[in-house]
Amino acid sequence: MQENDSPLARINPALKLGALLYVMVLLIAAPTLRETIALLLLAAVGLGCSGWSLLTLAKRVSPYLVLFLLTFWMMAAFGKGSTEVWSFGWFRVTEESIGHAWLIALRMLAFVFLSLTFIATTDQTRFVMSLIHQCRLPDRLAYGFLAGIRFIPIFQQEIRTIRQARRVRQQHSIWPWQTFFAISLPLFTNSIIRSEQIAIAMEARRFQAERTYYVRPVVTRHDQVFFALVCLVTSLLRIVL
């Protein structure tokens, strides 16, 4: 997660997450292709307002476009239906399967856009603080969740270090599972050591639920307007279309 200077980054993370979850629920319940496309366009507008440049957007979205094509093909080629369009071997494409494939693939892409919008405009610490103060999440769970999020870049750096060390020592594995264990075992060991260090540090600093906070996120009128506007627009799209 990262925060930028975009207008969405100034929205309270708890309300922003609630608004996006509401759109996702409507996406799941959308029965027609027209409603799905409308919600997809709304999600694309939100992603465009996330503050990322066009080059960054292209880099982030391109892997999911491949997943979109694969999802569409799998649902179309192995779907059921009576009106056959094309068949070859065990592949059988029908009009019904094509319609179902468009619905599922576009819905998946809309979920990706909404998730990327939240990730691009949310600071991880501010998000956890919002969960504590607005959603009443227990402190022990919240700080454990924050520690887990901050472990991700550390794990990525350790994986790169292990791979570079194996490359320098010219260690090559015949089977993929051998490479998996060669990387995962030291990574798992280091994660245990780091988690124990964090537990000792929290105990030494007398971590407890009754604590003070340097910053307390609050819900402003702009946050309420954003939440109400998103819910209103998506509900209108659901009713009208």
C-alpha positions in Angstrom: 0.0 0.0 0.0 1.1 3.5 -0.7 -0.3 7.0 -0.3 0.0 9.9 -2.8 -1.4 13.4 -3.3 -4.6 12.3 -5.1 -8.0 13.3 -3.8 -8.8 9.6 -3.0 -5.7 9.4 -0.8 -7.2 12.0 1.6 -10.4 9.9 2.2 -10.6 8.0 5.5 -9.4 4.4 4.7 -12.2 2.7 6.6 -14.9 4.6 4.7 -13.0 4.2 1.5 -12.8 0.4 2.0 -16.5 0.3 2.9 -17.5 2.1 -0.3 -15.3 -0.2 -2.4 -16.7 -3.2 -0.7 -20.2 -2.0 -1.4 -19.4 -1.7 -5.1 -17.9 -5.3 -5.0 -21.1 -6.6 -3.5 -23.1 -5.0 -6.3 -20.7 -6.5 -8.8 -21.3 -10.0 -7.4 -25.0 -9.5 -7.5 -25.0 -7.9 -11.1 -26.9 -10.4 -13.2 -26.5 -8.8 -16.6 -23.6 -7.7 -18.8 -24.8 -4.1 -19.0 -24.6 -3.6 -15.2 -21.2 -5.3 -15.1 -19.8 -3.0 -17.8 -21.2 0.1 -16.0 -19.6 -0.9 -12.7 -16.4 -1.7 -14.5 -16.3 1.8 -16.0 -16.9 3.3 -12.6 -14.0 1.2 -11.2 -11.8 2.3 -14.1 -12.6 6.0 -13.3 -11.6 5.4 -9.7 -8.3 3.8 -10.8 -7.7 6.7 -13.1 -8.1 9.1 -10.1 -5.6 7.0 -8.0 -2.7 9.3 -8.8 -0.6 6.8 -10.7 0.9 7.9 -14.0 -0.2 6.2 -17.3 3.0 4.2 -17.5 2.6 2.9 -13.9 -1.0 2.1 -14.6 0.0 0.1 -17.7 2.6 -1.8 -15.7 0.2 -2.7 -12.9 -2.7 -3.6 -15.0 -1.0 -5.5 -17.8 -0.6 -8.8 -15.9 -4.3 -8.8 -15.1 -5.2 -8.3 -18.7 -3.5 -11.6 -19.4 -5.5 -13.2 -16.6 -8.6 -11.6 -18.1 -8.0 -13.2 -21.5 -7.3 -16.6 -19.9 -10.4 -16.4 -17.8 -12.5 -15.5 -20.8 -11.1 -18.4 -22.8 -11.6 -20.9 -20.1 -15.2 -19.9 -19.5 -16.0 -19.7 -23.2 -14.3 -22.9 -24.3 -15.5 -25.2 -21.6 -19.0 -23.7 -20.9 -22.3 -25.2 -21.6 -25.0 -24.1 -24.0 -27.2 -25.3 -26.9 -26.2 -22.8 -29.7 -22.8 -23.9 -30.8 -20.5 -21.3 -32.4 -17.2 -23.1 -32.8 -15.8 -26.5 -31.7 -12.4 -28.2 -32.0 -11.4 -31.3 -30.2 -12.6 -31.0 -26.6 -13.2 -27.2 -27.0 -16.8 -26.2 -27.6 -17.8 -22.5 -27.7 -21.4 -21.6 -27.5 -23.3 -18.3 -27.4 -24.3 -19.0 -23.9 -20.7 -19.7 -22.8 -19.5 -16.6 -24.5 -22.0 -14.4 -22.6 -21.1 -16.1 -19.3 -17.4 -15.7 -20.1 -17.8 -11.9 -20.7 -19.7 -11.6 -17.4 -17.1 -13.4 -15.3 -14.0 -11.9 -17.0 -15.3 -8.3 -16.8 -16.4 -8.8 -13.2 -12.9 -10.1 -12.3 -11.3 -7.1 -14.0 -13.6 -4.7 -12.1 -12.5 -6.4 -8.8 -8.8 -5.8 -9.9 -9.5 -2.1 -10.6 -11.1 -1.6 -7.3 -8.4 -3.4 -5.4 -5.6 -1.4 -7.2 -7.5 1.8 -6.4 -7.4 1.1 -2.7 -3.8 0.0 -2.7 -2.6 3.0 -4.7 -4.3 5.5 -2.4 -3.9 4.1 1.1 -1.1 4.3 3.5 -0.7 1.1 5.5 -0.2 2.7 8.9 -3.2 5.1 8.4 -5.3 2.2 7.3 -4.6 0.2 10.5 -5.2 3.3 12.6 -8.5 3.7 10.9 -9.4 0.1 11.6 -8.7 0.7 15.2 -10.6 3.9 15.7 -13.4 3.7 13.2 -14.0 -0.1 13.0 -13.1 -0.9 16.6 -10.6 -3.6 15.6 -8.6 -4.9 18.7 -5.2 -3.4 19.0 -3.4 -6.7 19.2 -5.0 -7.9 15.9 -4.4 -4.5 14.2 -0.7 -4.3 15.1 -0.2 -7.9 14.1 -1.8 -7.1 10.8 0.5 -4.1 10.3 3.6 -6.1 11.2 2.5 -8.7 8.6 2.1 -6.0 5.9 5.5 -4.5 6.6 7.1 -8.0 6.3 6.2 -8.2 2.6 9.0 -5.9 1.3 11.4 -7.5 3.7 10.5 -11.0 2.3 10.9 -9.7 -1.2 14.4 -8.4 -0.5 15.4 -11.6 1.2 14.1 -13.7 -1.8 16.3 -11.5 -4.1 19.3 -12.0 -1.8 18.9 -15.8 -1.7 18.5 -16.0 -5.5 21.6 -13.9 -6.0 23.6 -16.0 -3.5 22.5 -19.2 -5.3 23.5 -17.6 -8.7 27.0 -16.6 -7.4 27.5 -20.1 -6.0 26.2 -21.6 -9.2 23.6 -23.7 -7.5 21.0 -24.9 -9.9 18.0 -27.2 -9.2 16.8 -29.8 -11.6 13.2 -29.7 -10.4 11.1 -26.6 -9.5 10.2 -28.0 -6.1 13.9 -28.1 -5.2 14.2 -24.3 -5.9 11.0 -23.7 -3.9 12.4 -25.5 -0.8 15.9 -23.9 -1.2 14.3 -20.5 -1.0 11.3 -21.1 1.4 13.3 -22.9 4.2 15.7 -20.0 4.9 12.9 -17.5 4.4 10.7 -19.4 6.9 13.6 -19.5 9.4 14.3 -15.8 9.1 10.6 -15.0 9.5 10.5 -17.0 12.8 13.5 -15.0 14.1 12.0 -11.7 13.1 8.6 -12.5 14.6 10.4 -13.4 17.9 12.3 -10.1 17.8 9.2 -8.1 17.3 7.4 -9.9 20.2 10.3 -9.2 22.5 10.4 -5.6 21.4 6.7 -5.1 22.0 7.0 -6.8 25.4 9.9 -4.6 26.3 7.9 -1.5 25.4 5.0 -2.7 27.4 2.6 -3.0 24.6 -1.0 -3.0 25.8 -4.5 -2.0 24.7 -4.7 1.1 26.9 -2.3 3.3 25.0 -2.0 6.8 23.5 -1.9 7.6 19.8 0.2 10.3 18.0 -2.4 10.5 15.2 -6.1 9.7 15.5 -7.8 9.5 12.1 -11.3 11.0 12.0 -14.2 10.9 9.7 -14.7 14.3 8.0 -17.6 15.6 6.0 -15.7 15.0 2.8 -15.4 11.3 3.8 -19.1 11.1 4.4 -19.9 12.8 1.1 -17.6 10.4 -0.8 -19.1 7.3 0.8 -22.7 8.5 0.2 -21.8 9.5 -3.4 -20.3 6.2 -4.3 -23.2 4.2 -2.8 -25.7 6.5 -4.5 -24.1 6.2 -7.9 -23.7 2.5 -7.8 -27.2 2.0 -6.5 -28.6 4.1 -9.3 -26.6 2.1 -11.9 -28.0 -1.1 -10.4 -31.6 0.3 -10.5 -31.6 2.0 -13.8 -29.7 -0.6 -15.8 
